[in-house]
Amino acid sequence: MPKYEQIVFDVDGTLIDTEYAIIYSLQETVLTVTGRQMPLAELTFALGITGEDALRRLGIEDISATMDIWVKNLWKYADTVGVFRGIEDVLGKLSQLGYEMGIITSRTRQEFEADFDHLDIRRFFKTIVCADDTTEHKPTPAPLLKYMELTGTDCDQILYIGDSEYDSGCAKGAGTDFALAGWGSHDREIKADYYLEKPEDLQDILFK
């Protein structure tokens, strides 16, 4: 009997490589709005949290208007975004074996649909929880609790895979196991039940 029924993924830094696009477009946005030329290293905190939260931490006052600018800037880097190597093959195998797969992301529904719906891997995912589906966001457990509510799945039947401390905190709070996506994460000190260096390593967990 499989250890898990549901395999749930974060999006940015886990399924698709968006780090370059997010950080460079945010740098450009901050320069436009505030006149500050911020070092890229000081903007990596924005990976894994909602865009609105990132802008609040930067002291931006008009969040809505700045988000519009950021989204437009993101499109300039669209050609740098792609699915991580090995992800599609692993998803295909999981699907063939009957695993249910879902997504929990800090993107809004509009952002998710704009950047993800056209990708070939979209077909593998049934349940999607976006930032506007909950009032609280990662690292609180709210998104995973919402996922459990929608799917009727207990916490011990879910494996959540992500690349950030926000993902780890979300999983811990919800009582689910967590696997760190090492291909998208820069921090091996993040607490996890499993540490994956490449997508194929997921098979070692599930198919033992």
N, C-alpha and C positions, 0 to 999 in steps of 0.2 A: 504494500500500500504506500503511495507517495507520501512523503513527509509534509508537503504543502499542497494546498488546492489552488491557491492564487499566487502568482508571481507578479509583483507590482513594481513598476519602474518610475524613477524620476526621469525628466526629459533632458534638460541641459546638462551636459557633462556626463551623462549616463547613456542615453540613446543617441543623441546627436552632439556633435562638437561645435559649440557656439561661443566658446570662451573669447576668442579673438574678436568676434563681432560684437559681443556684449561690452567688453571692456573698452575697445577703441571707440565704439559709438557713444558710450557713456562719457568718455573723456571729451569727445567733440561736443556733446550736449552741454556738459558743465561749462566748457569754455564759452559756448554761445550764450548761455543764460547768465553766467556770473562773471565771465572774464578771467576765471581762474584756469591755469594750465596745470592740471593735477597729474602727478606721476601715475603711470599705469598700475604700479604696485600698490598704490593707495586706494585703488578702485576694485580690487579683487574681492572685497567683502560683499560686493553686489551679486556675486555668483551664488545662486541657491535661494535667494529671497525675492519677494515681489519687487517689481520696479518702483512701486510707490514707496515701499519701505526703504529702498536704497536711496531714493531722492530725499526722503525725510532725514535720513542719517547725514546727508550732505548739506542739510540746512536749506533746501530749496523751498521756497514759499508757495509758488503756484505749481502744485504737483500736476494737475491735469494738463495745463498747457505745456509743461516741460516733458511730460510723457509723450505728448503728440510729437514733439521735436525729436525725442529719443527714438521713437518708432520709425520716423522718417530716416533718421541717421542709420538705424539698423539695416535698412534696405540697401544702403550703400555697400554693406559687407556681406550681402547674401551669398556671394560666390565663395565665401570662406566657410560656409556652414555645410556640414554633411553628416551622414550617419556613420558612426564609428565602425571600423572594419571588424567583421565577425558578428555584429549584432543581428543582421538579418538571418544569417544561417542558424544562429541559436534560437531566435524567435520561431523560425520555421520548424525546428525540431521540437520545441516545447509545444507548439500548436498540434503537431502530429501525435504527440503523446497525450493530448487531451487536457493540458494545463489551461486554466483560465488566466488571462493576462490583462493587467490594467495599468493605469498611469495616475500618478499624483504629481502635480506640477505647480510651481509658484506663478506660472503664467496665467493671465486671464483667459477666459474662453475665446475671446476674439484673437488674442495673441497666439494662442495654441492653434486655432484653426487656420490662421493665416500662414503660419510657418511649418505646420506639421501635417495637415490634412492631405497635402499633395504628395507626401512621401510614400513609397511603396510599403513601408512597415506599418502604416496606419491600420491596415486591415487586420492586424493581429490583436488589436486591443478593443475590448468590449466596454469596460467601465472607465470613465475619465473623470477625475476630480481636479478642477481648476481653482485658481485663487478666489474667484467670485462665487464659488460654491460653499464657502465657509466664511465666517466672520473672523476667525483666528487662523493663522497660517503657520507653516513650519518656522521654528522648531517645535511648536506646540503639537499635540497629537491630533488636533481637530481634523486635518485632512484625512488621516488614516481611519479615524473613527467614522467619518462620513463614508469612506469607502466600505467599511464593514457594514454600515447601515444599508447602503445601496445594494450590496451583494449578499447580505445575510451570512457573512463569513466570520468565524471566530478568529481572534488574534493569533492563536497558535497554528492556524491554517494558512497564514500569509507570510511570505518572504518579501521584504521591501529592499530594493536595490537603488542606491544613490551614491553621490560623490562628495557630499558635504556634511559638515557637522549639523546643519539644519535637518538634513535627512535622517541622520543618526538620532538626533534628539526627538524627532517626530516618531520614529519607530520605537524608541525606548519608552516614551510616554504612552504609546498605544499598546505596548506589550507584545509587539511583533518582533521576529528576528530581522536582523539587518545585515546586508552584505555591502561592503564598500567597493564601488566601481573604480578600481585602481587605474584604469585606462583614462579616466577623466579627472581623478582627484590628485592633488599635489600633496596631500597630508595623510601620511600613513599612521598618524597618532590618533586619528578619529576612531572612536570606539565602535566596534562591529563584531558580529558573531562570525562573519566570514570575510576574508580579504581576497578579492579577485584581482588578478593582474591583467587578465584579458577576458573578453566575454565568454570564451569557450570554457573557462574555469567554472562557470556556473553548472556545467554538466557534471562536474565532479561532486558537487553538493547534492544534486537532485537524483543522480543515477547510480549512486553507490548501492 
